[in-house]
Amino acid sequence: MELAGPADRLYLRLWNRLPSDAVTVTGDEALARLWRENSAVT
């Protein structure tokens, strides 16, 4: 899986602060969904 986009959007997306469609996702979108559902800021 690959996420592509401007650095600020990638950073916010990885911290679940933007929706999935804020960046380009190629490959297995199930992996992106798994990250979104199970990652948390602690």
Order of alpha helices (4+ residues) and beta strands (2+ residues): beta-alpha-beta-alpha
